[in-house]
Structures are given as C-alpha cells and as structure tokens.
Amino acid sequence: MAPIITIILIIVSVALITVVLMQPGKSAGLSGSISGGAEQLMGKQKARGVESFLAKTTVVLAVLFFVGTISLAYFLQ
C-alpha cells in the first residue's frame, strides 16, 4: 500500500507546485500591499475565471497532499 500512496503523493506534489506557480501575483508594490490588503480583507476583490479555478485547485491539492502524507506515515509504521 505504501508504494501506491508514494506514487500518488509524488503526482499530487508536482501538480501542487505547478498550480501554485501558475497563479498570478497579488502584490503591486508597497502601495498595493497596503491598499490591496485592505480590499482583500473586506472582500471587495473576488477572483474570477482562471484565478478562481486555480485557487480552488490549490486547496484541493493541498488537502490531498496532507491526507496522503498522514496516510503514508500511518502505513509505514
């Protein structure tokens, strides 16, 4: 069971790295970090289209990564 989980974990890891690198940057310098952070906190900016898809995919892959890591540690005991 451990080799199968290891292979799945490697695939999820590569996919997670790829999705994170494909996401656009959210900062626009010092002024963007101050005003952009407030807008993001208040929910005025919403991700749309590809950005929303990439954000949701990142969450799903991160959850799969943690579940795979914990299950691999369990099976290796």
Secondary structure, DSSP 8 states (H G I E B T S, - for coil): -HHHHHHHHHHHHHHHHHHHHHS-----HHHHHHHHHHHHHHT-----THHHHHHHHHHHHHHHHHHHHHHHHHHT-
